[in-house]
Amino acid sequence: MDIQYFTQSEIKAYQEKKLAEALQYVASHSPFYRELFEKQGIDISKIRYLEDLQQIPVTTKQDLQMRNMDFLCVSPTKILDYVTTSGTLGTPVTFAETKNDLDRLALSEAISYEMCGCQPSDVIQLMATVDRCFMAGQACMMGSFKFGSGLIRVGSGIPELQWNMINRLKPDVCVCVPSFLLKLIDFAQANHIDYRRSSLKRAVCVGESVRTNEHTFNKLGEKIHALWPELSMHVNYASTEMQSSFQECEHECGCHHKPNLTIVEFLDDNNQPVGKDEAGEITITTLDVEGMPLVRFKTGDICYRFEDQCACGRNTLRLGPILGRKGQMIKYKGTTLYPTALYDVLENIPGVENYIVEVYTNTIGTDGIRILVGSTNRNETFLRQIKDLFRSKIRVAPDVIFEPVELIAKKQMPATSRKVVKFFDYR
């Protein structure tokens, strides 16, 4: 069953059938939802349509942090794997997965590979970590096994090792955080590797977007594409909580929803649905999750959506790039910003080698922004150039402080982090 090619009314009917099953399951097995439904007087038999979901309160990250194991629906003896969230906006949360959940996770990423044009005959090089209780690398690995492709599990970082494996085993596809591609290119150029003629032709991009809402490259995407035009890039959006992902197809115009795995809503700050042309917070109800299913979970991620049929023929809605997380919204000198707007400016400035964005509460109680820039060029002229670029792009100029490149790199990788951290919120 390839539900993505169903009509939108057929997709909705399918999801409403699965929603009834999901609600019955959590009402019977989840201590958290059983208590919630009883306290709120919710009769799940009356929730028959997707629109009826609004009768159920949303689930928040704070709920997961405060009552983590109350979401568990099975005996601990049925758990095969434990994963944790990255804890970007607070305490990490543990998710417990059964065999069925792992099969579902593998299905999700097998669909992703097929969707972006991979073939089972391809060899995939995994440049994301599969350890430290991280779900993303695990999902991509299991998806590759289900898809039938070969897999090279190099893990994150170490450009020298990545190129050694690329040159020896000739992978067709890589899975990586897209900014890491710049490090691969830098290493190749420094070591006389003809990377543009390498076997790699496709990148599945996790953790960061390379696209704008207009489906063009953002600054990061432009930089990579200019250096490596032969490499196609396809964005994958995922979160540990949804235990699945959204994936860009070969037409590169937004990340497709997988309606057999989740129901998705887009909500405002008052938990009301936003209009089709408004940015909203991605809110997920999981389908067919056995261990720790969620109902109306607000991810914190804000984006626009596209509901027209894609050129690939799929009728599923598509996500635009994540504008930012709700908790990361900044009100600076009357302007509402998300960190990605600052990243887009910094990524386009020659001479800026790395950076960190810090947000704090200033002496008058409003948001302040301090940007630490790693660069060998630290004169006043360059400082003015950076500030002028901020003014031209986002109308305001934050404080900019130059720091050694090595110090910024060290700050970007705290000892307990599994990925590069560019945003620090001290509010």
N, C-alpha and C positions, 0 to 999 in steps of 0.2 A: 504493500500500500504506500504510494507516494503522495501523501496528503498535501504536499506543497503545491501540487498542480490542480487540486480540487478548486471549485469555485469558492468564493468567500462565504457564501451561505452554507455550503457543504462543510467547510472548515468549522464554522460556528456551531453547526448541529453536532459535529463530532466532538468538539470541545465541551459542549453542554452535557453530553452523555458521560464523558470522562470526568467532568466536574462533579456530577452527582456521585460517582464512585469515589472520588478523592475526598469529598466531604464526609461520606459515610465511613470511610476508612479512618480519618483523623478523629471523628466523633467517637469511634469505638476503641481506638488504640493510643491516641495522643493525650497524655495528661494535661498538657497546656490547652489544647483546643477543646477538649471535653469540658474543662472548667470554664473556658471563655464562652462557649455556647450556652452553658447552663446559667452563668451570671448574666449574660445579655438576653436570655430568653429567646435564643435563635432556634427556629425550627428549620433544620436543613432540608426537610422535604419540600419546603416552599421556595427554595432557591433552585430554580429550574433553568434560568437563562443567565448568560454572562452578565447582563445588566443587574441581576439580583445580587451579585457579589457585593454591591455597595451596602448591603444590609449587615455585612460582617466587618468588624473593626480591622484595621490594618495591623500587621505584625511588623515590629521595628527591630533594628539592630540591638537596641537596649533590651528588648524582650529576650532575644537570643543570648545576650551577655548575662542577664540576671537569672535566667531560668533554662540554661543551656540543655541540660539532660531531661527536662520536662517535655522536650519535643521528641524524645526517643519513643518509637512506636513498637519496638521489638525487644525480645530478650537479648542481653549482651552476648549470649552464645551464638546468635545469628550474625553478629558483626564480623566482617572479614577485614575491614580497613578503616582507619581513622585519619581524617584530614583536618586541617585548621585553616581558618581565614587568615589573611595577612595582618589583620589588626590595624589597617591604615587609619581608621578613625576611632580606635578604642581597643578594648581588650579582645584578643583573638577568640574566636568561637570554634568549638570542635564539632565536626560532623561525622556521624557513624554510618558506614555503608555496608549493606548486605550484598550477597552475590547478585541478586536482581538489580540492585542499584549500580553495581559495577558494570553489569551488562548494559544497562541503560546509558551509563556514561560512555561506554565504548561505542554504542550506537550513535550517540550524539556527535562524536568526533569523526566517526566513519562517514556520517552524512556531510560533515564539514569538508572533509577531503574530497568527496565526490562533487560537492557543490562548487568548489573553487577550481575544478578542472583536473584534479589529480586522477591518476589511473592506478589500479591495483598493481600494475607492473612497475610503478615508480619505486624508487628508494628514497626514504624520508630521513633527513638528519635532524634529530631532536636537539635543539640548542636551548631548551628550558629544563630546569631542574626537576627531577622526579623524586627527590628526597625531601627531608625536613617537613613532612606532612603536607606537601604542596599538591593541590589537585590538578593544576593546569598541565604540568608535564605528564602526570599519571594519565590524565584523560587523553592527551595526544598519543601517548604510547599505546594505550589500550585500543584507541580508535584505529590506529595503524594496523594493529593485529587483526581487528575485525574487518577492516577494509581489504586486507590481504597484501599490503605493500611491505617491502623490506624496511627495516628501521635501524638507524645508527644512533645509539643512545649516548651521545657525547655529554649532554648536560650543558649547563650555562657557562658562559665565559670562555677564557683561554683561546684566543684567536689562533695561536700557533697549532694547537691540537685540532681545532675545527678544520683548518686548512689541510693539515696532514691527512685527516679522514676524507675530506672532499677530494683531494688529489688521488688518494689510493682507492676509494670505494665508489666514487662518481655518483653521489646522490643527485636526484632530480629536484627535490623539494627540501626546504628547510623550514623549521618551526622556531620562531625566535621573537624576542622583543625587537621591533624594527630599528631602534636606535643602535642596537648591537651590530646591525649591518654596517654602520659607519666604521665601527672598530674593525670589522673584518676587512673592509676596503682599505683602511689605513695600514693594517698589517700587510695586506697584499701589495700595496704600493711600495711600502718600505722594504719588502723582501722580493720584489720583482716577480710577483705572481700575476699572471694574466687572468685576473678574476672574471673579466667580461667574457672570456672564452671557457670558463669552467663549466662543469656539468649542471650547476644550479641554474634553474630557469624560473622557479616559483618560490615565493616566501609566504607562509601563513603567519600573519603578524598578530601576536598576542600582547596584551598589556598596554599597548599604545595604538593610536590611530595614525594613519598616513593620509587621511582624507578630510575634506571639508564637507559642510552640508550641501554644497553644490556639486559634490562627487568629483571634485578636482583634488589634486595633491595639496596638503597643507605644507608648511615650511619643511618639516621633517621629510615628508614624502618627496617634495621637490628636490631636496638635497640628495637623497638616495637615488632617485630616478635619474638625475643629471649625471651621477657618477656611474650608475649601473642600469642603463635603460633596457637591457635585455631581461632583467629580472622583474617578473610581475609580482605585485604585492596584494594580498587579500586579507582584510581585517577580520579578526575573530574577537567578538565580545563575549565575555563569560564572567560568572562569579561563582564562588564556592557554594553559596546558598542555593542557587538555582540548579546546581549539579548538571548543567548542560550549557550550551552556548548559542549565540547567533553568529552567522557566518556570511561574509561577502561571497558572491558568486563571481563568475568570470567577467561579468559586466561591471563590477566594481562600483556599485551605486547604492550602498547601504547593506547592513548585515541582516540577512534573512532570519525571520522567526522560524522555529521548528514547532509547529502547533501540536504535534503529538507528544511533546515533552513538557511544555509550559503553557499557561494562560498568561497573557501580559496586559497590563493596564498602564496608563500614563496619567499620573495624578498631580494635583497642585498641593500647596502647603496645607490646605484644608481637607485633603484626601478626596477631592472631587475630580472627576475626569476633565482633562484639558481638551481644548479644541484641536482639530487636525493640524492646524498651523501653529500651535503653541508648543513650547518645550515643556515636558513633564517628567516627573520622577518615575523611572521604570519600576513597576510593581509586579511581582511574579507569584503565581500559584503553580506549584509543581504538580505534574501528572505522573502517576505510576512510580513515585518514590516510596520505598518501603520503610527505610530506616528512620529518616527525619524529614518528612514532608512539610511543606510550608504553604500557608494560605494567605494571599495578599501581603506578601513580604515586600516592604519598600527598600529597594537596594541602595538608595542614596544617590544613584547616578541619574543625571539630568540629560535629556537629549530630545531632538525632534524625531519624528517618524514619517515614513512614506508609505502610502497605502495603495498607490496605483500599481498595476501589473508591471512586473519587471520585464525587461527585454528577454530574459532567459525563459519566460513563460510561467514562472511561479507566481502564485497569487497571494503569497504570504506578505505581511507587512515587513518593513525593513527599518532598522535603526540607523539614524545618523550618528556621527561621532559624539562621544560623551563630552558634553560641555564642561562638566566638572561634577563634583559630589556636592550634595546639598549642604553638608557640613563644612565644605571648603569655600562657600560663597563669600566674597569679600566686598564690603562697601567702602570704597576708598575715594574720598573727596567728591562724594555725590555720584560716583560711578559704580555700578555693580559689575564685578569681575569674577571669573573663575581662573584658577591657575593656568589652564591651557592657553588663555589669551596672552599671558605673560610668557609662557614657553614659546609660543609662535613667534613673538618678537625676538627673543633671545636666540632661537635656533637660526635666525636669518642674519645674524651679525658676525661677519668675518672677524676673527680675533677672539671671540668668546669660545673658550675651549670647553668649559663646563660651568655649572651654576647651581645655586640653591635659592629658592624663594622662601622667605620667612615672613609670617604674618603675626602681628602682636597687637595688643591693646595699648594705644598711646596715652599720653598724660591727660588728654581731654576725653578719654573713654571711647574713642572711635578706632576703627581699624587702621593700622599702619602696615606698610609693606617695606621690607628691606631685602634687597637682592644681593647675594654674594656672588661675584663673578670671578671665575678662574681665568686668568689671561696673563700673558707675558707683556702685554701692552697696557700700562697702567697710568698713562698721563692724563692730564686734564682735558685735552682735546678729545681723546677717546671716550672719556666719561661724559662729556657734553653730547657727543655723537649718540651714545646709548640712550641718554635721557631724551634727546630730540626724537629719536625713533619711537620711543614709548609714547611721546606726546602725539606724534603723527598717526600712530596706529590705534591707541586706546584713549587718547585725550588727556591722560595724566602721566606723570613721571614719578615712579617710586624712588626711594633712596637706593643708591648703588654703591657697593663697597667692593674694592678689588681684594682678592685673596690669592695665594699661590694655588696653582692648578692641583698640585698633589694634596693640599689640605682639603680642597673642595671634594676631590675624589674620595678621600677617606671619610668625610662627613656624609657623602651620598650612600655609603654602604655601612650602616651601623652593624654591630656584631650580630644582632638578632634578626637582621633583615634578610629576606630572600630575594629582594629586588632593589634596584636603584631608587633611592628616595630623593626627590627634588623639592618636596614641599614640606615645610615644618610650620605647624600652627601652634603658636604660644598664647592664643587668646584664652 
